[in-house]
């Protein structure tokens, strides 16, 4: 049963990403959490993703996501915005989706911000 607005859960998850808060991210993942990158590569399980986020934060300590739009349909939250990786690299336009289950993130997916992906996600 859903208790919290799915958008708030997705925002909280992203706040943990932006803060490099590994413990907070882990607490917000379902045990069978799935992460899907831009290339469609899936990483499944809370344990594997906790390890992956730890490495990611070490490699990109300045990484931050900024949402410019957020909306939800049921338990699917869609966000658009941009990511900043380093001071030297320009910002990166991104689309994210989050599937929320029992107030936890069961799937976090990243899409390249293209016209095709915007059409697929009904963002046009």
Secondary structure, 3 states (H helix, E strand, C coil): CCCCCHHHHHHHHHHHHHHCCHHHHHHHEEEEEEEECCCCCEEECHHHHHHHHHHHHHHCCCCEEEEEEEEEECCEEEEEEEEECCCCCCCEEEEEEEEEECCEEEEEEEEECCHHHHHHCCCC
